[in-house]
Amino acid sequence: MAAPTGAGVDRTPTASAATGAGVDRALAALPEAKRELARMLLAARRPVPARPAPRAGAGPVPATALQARLLRSERHRPGAGTGSHAVRLNGRLDHGRLREALTGVLARHEALRCRISGTPDGPGPLLTVDDTPCLRLTRTDLTHHAEAARRDAVRRQIAESAGTALSLESGRTSWFRLLTLGPDEHVLVLASHLAVFDGWSSGVFLTDLAAGYRDGPEALAPPELQFTDYADWQRRWLASPDGAAELARRRAGLARTPAAPPAPGGFERGHLPVRLGRGPGSPLDAGLALGAAQGATPFMTLLAALAVVLARRDGRRDVVVGTPAAGRFATQLEGAVGQFTTVVPVRIDLSGRPSFPELLHRTRAAVADALSHQRLPVDELCTGGTQPYSVLFALHNYPAVPFGLPGIEVSQLPGPPARHLELYSPDPAATSACIGLVERDGEIGGTAEFNRLAAAPGDVTALLAGVEDVLRRAVASPSAPGITL
């Protein structure tokens, strides 16, 4: 990759090295108590890059806006920010090696050694990294139970894991359970706090765990960037002229859409399994083929159809749908554990009686524009009751992880429904539904999470039935105008 160019930058190696050496000598002459403060002040004076970079020095960094929100929520409802993952391990398991590998993964990722503390006199909560990893692992022997009792115990343990009251302030952000079902059969369950662990992180975690088990924890070198590097960069970039200008432009672009009103009763979570019908002659397959012919991904095609349904429902000619994005817009972030996910509001223009192919082109442009703003956290974008979407939609495409342990067959176990509404919405009461789909083995299905005080299960299924109806009409008359009518 070519080096970036720019005006006013001294690129002479000798000058740069001399300047750096002079700064190092000046810092070394300071008392130790003042040295770290001086480094932070020097870092603050430098222009903030467009992408995260390793932070200067160590010490606490500001928590992200999402983490601050989850911390406030946790104080009122302990356990609300807990997610759970489980894998089955079939084969001869070395418990000592597993314990060492788990500790090695905690040591590798600063996000898994963080605590978040409030600062009464400061700008907001801070992330502090513990030097020593603390592995919390409980072991349960189920070998003497009958098979049915073991199955029930596993389901119960996974459900209990999802309800574990973790604590951001104490640094208790993960908890492992190892269930022994037989000499060569185990289940490993991880409870993790959503403030430090997103969906992508599960793949990173399992990859590192396999490497640590296979090659020893000393093989786990730190990632190129830590989550704390990202958090430190995000706050500084948002306060920089470039970040503030992008935030203002994005807010202005969404201001034409009225804010989604919160449900009068607040928020109460509900879950519903959902599935889109596939097969020969299905409107879904034909619609996706029509979208592909127009250069649209399956997500874009389904999003365009959902926008039509919402436009009809709300009587509007522009629609904003929130979609979760991985937020790992820099390659160096892909190997780090942390909570990078954000929501990008996608504003789709349905005015002028477009045909479905025309709407697909508009949707493609809207999605590309929205994803170009992944650096903007949704909690900074939508403040003071300005959340412009009431429906979230995702077609998840987390990378497949070949989690292999020597002599052990590993398989994922289904976990409890996720808690995405509270994670993805600055105000969960203003979001009626989050439809999360996965395309796997020729099927498209998943779970819809909805606010029971704003929607009923029938409202959610009606949205998906409407999507299939729009695709059916689009395939029957692709060039006909007025798909929104």
C-alpha positions as CSV (number, residue, x, y, z in Angstrom):
1,M,0.0,0.0,0.0
2,A,1.4,3.4,-0.9
3,A,2.2,5.8,1.9
4,P,-0.3,8.7,2.4
5,T,0.8,12.0,1.2
6,G,-0.2,15.4,2.5
7,A,0.9,19.1,2.7
8,G,2.9,20.4,5.6
9,V,4.4,17.0,6.7
10,D,8.1,16.6,7.1
11,R,9.0,13.3,5.6
12,T,12.7,13.5,5.9
13,P,13.8,10.5,8.0
14,T,16.7,12.2,9.7
15,A,14.5,15.2,10.8
16,S,11.8,12.9,12.0
17,A,14.2,10.7,13.9
18,A,15.9,13.7,15.5
19,T,12.6,15.2,16.6
20,G,11.5,11.9,18.1
21,A,14.8,11.4,19.9
22,G,14.5,14.9,21.3
23,V,11.0,14.3,22.6
24,D,12.1,11.0,24.2
25,R,15.0,12.7,25.9
26,A,12.7,15.4,27.2
27,L,10.2,12.9,28.5
28,A,13.0,10.8,30.2
29,A,14.1,13.9,32.1
30,L,10.7,14.4,33.7
31,P,9.8,12.8,37.0
32,E,8.0,9.5,36.5
33,A,4.7,10.9,38.0
34,K,4.6,13.5,35.2
35,R,5.9,11.5,32.3
36,E,2.6,9.7,31.5
37,L,0.7,13.0,31.7
38,A,3.2,14.6,29.3
39,R,2.8,11.7,26.8
40,M,-1.0,12.1,26.9
41,L,-0.8,15.9,26.4
42,L,1.6,15.4,23.4
43,A,-0.8,12.8,21.9
44,A,-3.7,15.2,22.3
45,R,-1.9,17.8,20.3
46,R,-1.2,15.6,17.3
47,P,-3.8,15.4,14.5
48,V,-6.2,12.6,15.0
49,P,-5.9,10.0,12.2
50,A,-9.0,8.8,10.3
51,R,-8.4,5.3,11.6
52,P,-7.4,3.9,15.0
53,A,-3.7,3.5,15.8
54,P,-1.9,2.3,18.9
55,R,-2.4,4.8,21.7
56,A,0.5,6.7,23.2
57,G,1.4,5.4,26.7
58,A,-0.8,3.4,29.0
59,G,-3.3,4.2,31.7
60,P,-7.1,4.6,31.6
61,V,-9.0,5.6,28.4
62,P,-12.6,6.9,28.1
63,A,-15.2,4.2,27.7
64,T,-17.2,4.3,24.5
65,A,-20.7,5.9,24.5
66,L,-22.2,2.4,24.2
67,Q,-20.3,1.1,27.2
68,A,-21.4,4.1,29.2
69,R,-25.0,3.4,28.3
70,L,-24.7,-0.3,29.2
71,L,-23.0,0.7,32.5
72,R,-26.0,2.8,33.4
73,S,-28.4,0.0,32.4
74,E,-26.4,-2.5,34.5
75,R,-26.8,-0.4,37.7
76,H,-30.6,-0.7,37.4
77,R,-30.8,-4.2,36.0
78,P,-27.9,-6.5,36.8
79,G,-27.4,-9.2,34.1
80,A,-29.1,-7.2,31.4
81,G,-25.9,-6.9,29.4
82,T,-24.9,-10.6,29.5
83,G,-24.5,-12.8,26.4
84,S,-23.8,-16.5,26.3
85,H,-22.1,-18.9,24.0
86,A,-21.6,-22.7,24.3
87,V,-19.6,-25.4,22.4
88,R,-19.6,-29.2,22.7
89,L,-16.2,-30.9,22.9
90,N,-16.1,-34.5,22.0
91,G,-12.8,-36.2,22.5
92,R,-10.1,-36.6,25.2
93,L,-9.8,-33.1,26.8
94,D,-6.8,-32.0,28.7
95,H,-8.3,-29.8,31.5
96,G,-5.0,-28.2,32.4
97,R,-4.2,-27.2,28.9
98,L,-7.7,-25.8,28.5
99,R,-7.4,-23.7,31.6
100,E,-4.0,-22.4,30.5
101,A,-5.4,-21.6,27.0
102,L,-8.4,-19.7,28.5
103,T,-6.0,-17.7,30.7
104,G,-3.8,-17.0,27.7
105,V,-6.7,-15.6,25.7
106,L,-7.7,-13.3,28.6
107,A,-4.1,-12.1,28.8
108,R,-4.0,-11.5,25.0
109,H,-7.1,-9.2,24.9
110,E,-7.2,-6.1,27.0
111,A,-11.0,-5.9,26.5
112,L,-11.3,-9.1,28.6
113,R,-9.3,-7.5,31.4
114,C,-11.1,-4.2,31.6
115,R,-13.1,-2.6,34.3
116,I,-15.3,0.5,33.7
117,S,-15.5,3.0,36.5
118,G,-17.5,6.2,36.8
119,T,-15.7,9.6,37.4
120,P,-17.9,12.0,39.3
121,D,-15.8,15.0,38.5
122,G,-14.7,13.8,35.0
123,P,-16.2,13.7,31.5
124,G,-17.4,10.1,31.7
125,P,-16.6,6.6,32.7
126,L,-13.1,5.2,32.1
127,L,-11.7,1.9,30.9
128,T,-8.9,0.5,33.1
129,V,-7.0,-2.6,32.1
130,D,-6.0,-5.1,34.8
131,D,-2.4,-6.3,34.4
132,T,-3.1,-9.9,35.4
133,P,-5.9,-12.0,33.9
134,C,-8.5,-13.5,36.2
135,L,-10.0,-16.7,35.0
136,R,-13.4,-17.5,36.5
137,L,-14.1,-21.1,35.7
138,T,-16.6,-23.4,37.4
139,R,-16.6,-27.2,36.7
140,T,-19.6,-29.4,37.0
141,D,-19.5,-33.2,36.8
142,L,-22.6,-34.7,35.2
143,T,-21.3,-38.1,34.5
144,H,-23.4,-39.8,37.1
145,H,-26.7,-38.4,35.8
146,A,-28.9,-40.2,33.4
147,E,-28.8,-39.1,29.7
148,A,-32.0,-37.1,29.9
149,A,-31.0,-35.5,33.1
150,R,-27.6,-34.5,31.6
151,R,-29.4,-32.9,28.6
152,D,-31.7,-30.9,31.0
153,A,-28.7,-29.9,33.1
154,V,-26.9,-28.6,30.0
155,R,-29.9,-26.5,28.9
156,R,-30.3,-25.2,32.4
157,Q,-26.6,-24.2,32.7
158,I,-26.7,-22.4,29.4
159,A,-29.8,-20.5,30.4
160,E,-28.3,-19.6,33.8
161,S,-25.1,-18.5,32.0
162,A,-27.1,-16.0,30.0
163,G,-28.6,-14.6,33.2
164,T,-25.3,-14.3,35.0
165,A,-25.0,-10.9,36.7
166,L,-21.6,-9.7,35.5
167,S,-20.1,-6.4,36.6
168,L,-18.3,-3.8,34.5
169,E,-17.2,-1.9,37.5
170,S,-15.6,-4.9,39.3
171,G,-14.1,-6.2,36.0
172,R,-16.0,-9.4,36.3
173,T,-17.0,-9.4,32.6
174,S,-16.6,-13.1,31.7
175,W,-17.4,-16.4,33.4
176,F,-16.8,-19.9,32.1
177,R,-18.5,-23.2,32.9
178,L,-17.1,-26.6,32.0
179,L,-19.6,-29.3,32.1
180,T,-18.3,-32.9,32.0
181,L,-20.9,-35.3,30.5
182,G,-18.6,-38.2,30.1
183,P,-14.9,-39.1,29.9
184,D,-14.8,-37.8,26.3
185,E,-17.7,-35.4,26.3
186,H,-17.7,-31.8,27.6
187,V,-19.6,-28.6,27.1
188,L,-17.8,-25.2,27.5
189,V,-20.1,-22.3,28.3
190,L,-19.0,-18.7,28.2
191,A,-20.9,-15.8,29.8
192,S,-19.6,-12.5,28.5
193,H,-20.6,-8.9,28.9
194,L,-21.9,-7.2,25.8
195,A,-19.9,-4.1,26.6
196,V,-16.6,-6.0,25.9
197,F,-17.7,-8.8,23.6
198,D,-19.6,-8.6,20.3
199,G,-20.7,-11.3,17.8
200,W,-17.4,-11.1,15.8
201,S,-15.5,-11.5,19.0
202,S,-16.8,-15.0,19.5
203,G,-14.9,-16.1,16.3
204,V,-11.7,-14.4,17.5
205,F,-12.0,-15.9,20.9
206,L,-12.5,-19.5,19.7
207,T,-9.6,-19.1,17.2
208,D,-7.3,-17.9,19.9
209,L,-8.5,-20.6,22.3
210,A,-7.7,-23.3,19.8
211,A,-4.2,-21.8,19.2
212,G,-3.5,-21.6,22.9
213,Y,-4.6,-25.1,23.5
214,R,-2.7,-26.5,20.6
215,D,0.6,-24.5,20.9
216,G,0.5,-23.1,24.4
217,P,-0.5,-19.7,25.7
218,E,2.9,-18.3,24.9
219,A,2.0,-18.5,21.2
220,L,-0.8,-15.9,21.7
221,A,0.8,-12.6,20.7
222,P,-1.2,-9.4,21.3
223,P,-3.4,-8.3,18.4
224,E,-2.2,-5.3,16.2
225,L,-4.8,-3.1,17.9
226,Q,-6.5,-3.5,21.2
227,F,-10.1,-2.4,22.0
228,T,-8.6,0.3,24.3
229,D,-6.7,1.7,21.3
230,Y,-10.0,2.0,19.5
231,A,-11.9,3.5,22.4
232,D,-9.2,6.1,23.0
233,W,-9.1,6.9,19.3
234,Q,-12.9,7.2,19.0
235,R,-13.3,9.8,21.7
236,R,-10.4,11.9,20.3
237,W,-11.6,11.6,16.7
238,L,-15.2,12.6,17.6
239,A,-13.8,15.7,19.3
240,S,-11.6,16.5,16.3
241,P,-12.7,18.9,13.5
242,D,-13.0,16.0,11.1
243,G,-15.0,13.8,13.4
244,A,-17.3,16.7,14.5
245,A,-17.9,17.7,10.9
246,E,-18.8,14.2,9.8
247,L,-21.2,13.8,12.8
248,A,-22.9,17.1,12.0
249,R,-23.4,16.2,8.4
250,R,-24.8,12.7,9.2
251,R,-27.2,14.1,11.7
252,A,-28.4,16.7,9.2
253,G,-29.0,14.0,6.6
254,L,-31.2,12.1,9.0
255,A,-33.0,15.1,10.4
256,R,-35.7,14.9,7.7
257,T,-37.0,11.7,9.2
258,P,-39.0,12.2,12.5
259,A,-37.7,10.4,15.6
260,A,-39.3,7.1,16.5
261,P,-41.6,7.7,19.5
262,P,-41.0,5.5,22.5
263,A,-43.7,3.1,23.6
264,P,-45.8,4.6,26.4
265,G,-45.1,1.7,28.7
266,G,-41.4,1.5,28.1
267,F,-39.7,-1.7,27.1
268,E,-40.3,-5.4,27.7
269,R,-38.4,-8.0,25.6
270,G,-40.1,-10.7,23.6
271,H,-38.6,-13.2,21.1
272,L,-40.1,-15.0,18.1
273,P,-38.4,-17.5,15.7
274,V,-38.8,-16.4,12.1
275,R,-38.1,-18.0,8.7
276,L,-38.5,-17.0,5.1
277,G,-39.7,-19.7,2.8
278,R,-37.3,-20.9,0.1
279,G,-37.5,-23.5,-2.6
280,P,-38.3,-23.9,-6.3
281,G,-40.8,-21.2,-7.3
282,S,-40.7,-19.4,-4.0
283,P,-41.0,-15.6,-4.2
284,L,-38.0,-15.3,-2.0
285,D,-35.6,-17.2,-4.3
286,A,-37.0,-15.4,-7.4
287,G,-36.7,-12.0,-5.7
288,L,-33.1,-12.6,-4.6
289,A,-32.3,-13.7,-8.2
290,L,-33.9,-10.4,-9.4
291,G,-31.8,-8.5,-6.9
292,A,-28.6,-10.3,-7.9
293,A,-29.2,-9.4,-11.5
294,Q,-29.3,-5.7,-10.4
295,G,-26.1,-6.1,-8.4
296,A,-27.8,-6.2,-5.1
297,T,-26.8,-8.5,-2.3
298,P,-29.5,-10.6,-0.5
299,F,-29.4,-8.2,2.4
300,M,-30.0,-5.2,0.1
301,T,-32.9,-7.0,-1.7
302,L,-34.6,-7.9,1.5
303,L,-34.0,-4.4,3.0
304,A,-35.6,-2.8,-0.1
305,A,-38.7,-5.0,0.2
306,L,-38.9,-4.3,4.0
307,A,-38.6,-0.5,3.2
308,V,-41.7,-0.9,1.0
309,V,-43.6,-2.6,3.7
310,L,-42.7,0.1,6.3
311,A,-43.5,2.9,3.8
312,R,-47.0,1.5,3.3
313,R,-47.5,0.9,7.0
314,D,-46.4,4.4,8.0
315,G,-47.7,6.3,5.0
316,R,-44.2,7.7,4.2
317,R,-42.0,8.2,1.1
318,D,-38.8,7.8,2.9
319,V,-37.9,5.2,5.5
320,V,-35.0,4.7,7.9
321,V,-34.1,1.2,9.0
322,G,-31.4,0.5,11.5
323,T,-28.9,-2.2,10.6
324,P,-26.1,-3.5,12.8
325,A,-22.6,-3.2,11.4
326,A,-19.4,-4.9,12.6
327,G,-17.7,-1.5,13.1
328,R,-14.3,-3.1,12.2
329,F,-13.6,-0.6,9.4
330,A,-9.8,-1.0,9.9
331,T,-8.2,-4.4,9.1
332,Q,-6.2,-4.3,12.3
333,L,-9.4,-4.4,14.4
334,E,-10.4,-7.8,13.0
335,G,-8.2,-9.7,15.4
336,A,-9.3,-8.0,18.6
337,V,-12.0,-8.9,21.1
338,G,-14.2,-6.0,22.0
339,Q,-17.6,-4.3,21.5
340,F,-17.1,-2.6,18.1
341,T,-20.7,-3.1,16.8
342,T,-22.7,0.0,15.9
343,V,-25.9,0.6,14.1
344,V,-26.0,2.5,10.8
345,P,-29.3,4.1,10.0
346,V,-30.1,3.4,6.3
347,R,-32.4,6.1,4.8
348,I,-34.2,4.8,1.7
349,D,-36.0,7.2,-0.7
350,L,-39.2,5.7,-2.1
351,S,-40.6,8.8,-3.7
352,G,-41.6,9.1,-7.3
353,R,-43.3,5.7,-7.9
354,P,-40.1,3.7,-8.5
355,S,-40.0,0.2,-10.0
356,F,-38.4,-2.4,-7.8
357,P,-35.1,-2.4,-9.9
358,E,-35.0,1.4,-9.4
359,L,-35.6,0.9,-5.7
360,L,-32.8,-1.6,-5.6
361,H,-30.4,0.9,-7.1
362,R,-31.4,3.5,-4.5
363,T,-31.0,0.9,-1.7
364,R,-27.6,-0.1,-2.9
365,A,-26.5,3.6,-2.7
366,A,-28.1,4.1,0.6
367,V,-26.4,1.1,2.2
368,A,-23.0,2.1,0.8
369,D,-23.4,5.6,2.2
370,A,-24.6,4.4,5.6
371,L,-21.7,1.9,5.9
372,S,-19.2,4.6,5.1
373,H,-20.2,6.2,8.4
374,Q,-19.5,3.1,10.6
375,R,-17.0,5.3,12.6
376,L,-19.9,7.2,14.1
377,P,-21.3,5.4,17.2
378,V,-25.1,5.3,17.2
379,D,-25.1,6.7,20.8
380,E,-23.4,9.9,19.5
381,L,-25.5,10.1,16.3
382,C,-28.9,9.7,18.0
383,T,-29.0,11.7,21.2
384,G,-31.9,13.3,23.1
385,G,-34.6,11.1,21.6
386,T,-33.6,11.6,18.0
387,Q,-33.5,7.8,17.1
388,P,-34.9,7.8,13.5
389,Y,-35.7,4.0,13.2
390,S,-38.2,1.8,14.9
391,V,-37.2,-1.4,13.2
392,L,-33.8,-3.0,13.0
393,F,-32.9,-5.5,10.3
394,A,-29.8,-7.7,9.8
395,L,-28.7,-10.6,7.7
396,H,-25.7,-11.7,9.7
397,N,-22.6,-12.9,7.9
398,Y,-20.1,-13.5,10.7
399,P,-17.1,-15.4,9.3
400,A,-17.1,-19.2,9.8
401,V,-14.6,-20.2,12.3
402,P,-12.8,-23.6,11.9
403,F,-12.4,-24.2,15.6
404,G,-10.2,-27.2,15.8
405,L,-8.6,-28.8,18.9
406,P,-6.2,-31.8,18.6
407,G,-8.2,-35.0,18.8
408,I,-11.4,-33.1,19.7
409,E,-14.5,-32.6,17.6
410,V,-16.1,-29.2,18.3
411,S,-19.6,-28.1,17.5
412,Q,-21.7,-25.0,18.4
413,L,-24.7,-25.4,20.7
414,P,-27.7,-23.2,20.4
415,G,-27.8,-20.5,23.1
416,P,-30.6,-18.4,24.5
417,P,-32.0,-15.6,22.4
418,A,-29.8,-12.5,22.1
419,R,-30.5,-9.1,23.7
420,H,-30.0,-7.0,20.7
421,L,-32.7,-4.3,21.2
422,E,-31.0,-2.9,24.2
423,L,-27.6,-3.2,22.6
424,Y,-28.5,-1.6,19.3
425,S,-31.0,1.1,20.4
426,P,-30.1,4.2,22.4
427,D,-33.7,4.0,23.5
428,P,-35.0,0.4,23.4
429,A,-38.6,1.7,24.0
430,A,-38.4,3.5,20.6
431,T,-37.7,0.3,18.7
432,S,-40.5,-2.1,18.0
433,A,-38.6,-5.0,16.5
434,C,-35.1,-6.3,15.6
435,I,-35.2,-9.0,12.9
436,G,-32.0,-10.9,12.8
437,L,-31.6,-13.4,10.0
438,V,-28.9,-15.8,9.1
439,E,-28.4,-17.5,5.7
440,R,-27.2,-21.1,6.4
441,D,-27.6,-24.4,4.6
442,G,-29.9,-23.0,2.0
443,E,-32.3,-21.5,4.6
444,I,-32.9,-17.9,5.8
445,G,-34.2,-17.7,9.3
446,G,-33.4,-16.5,12.8
447,T,-34.9,-14.7,15.7
448,A,-37.0,-11.6,15.9
449,E,-36.7,-9.7,19.1
450,F,-39.5,-7.2,19.8
451,N,-40.8,-4.8,22.4
452,R,-44.0,-6.3,23.8
453,L,-45.2,-2.9,24.8
454,A,-44.9,-1.6,21.2
455,A,-45.7,-4.7,19.0
456,A,-47.2,-8.1,19.1
457,P,-45.8,-11.3,17.5
458,G,-48.4,-10.9,14.7
459,D,-47.0,-7.5,13.8
460,V,-43.5,-9.0,13.4
461,T,-44.7,-11.9,11.2
462,A,-46.7,-9.4,9.2
463,L,-43.6,-7.5,8.3
464,L,-41.9,-10.7,6.9
465,A,-45.1,-11.7,5.1
466,G,-45.1,-8.3,3.5
467,V,-41.5,-8.7,2.4
468,E,-42.4,-11.9,0.6
469,D,-45.5,-10.3,-1.0
470,V,-43.4,-7.3,-2.3
471,L,-40.9,-9.8,-3.8
472,R,-43.7,-11.7,-5.4
473,R,-45.1,-8.6,-7.0
474,A,-41.6,-7.4,-8.1
475,V,-40.9,-10.7,-9.9
476,A,-44.3,-10.7,-11.6
477,S,-43.8,-7.1,-12.9
478,P,-40.2,-6.0,-12.4
479,S,-40.4,-2.9,-14.5
480,A,-43.8,-1.7,-13.3
481,P,-43.7,1.6,-11.5
482,G,-45.2,2.2,-8.1
483,I,-43.9,-0.8,-6.2
484,T,-44.6,1.2,-3.0
485,L,-48.3,1.6,-3.7
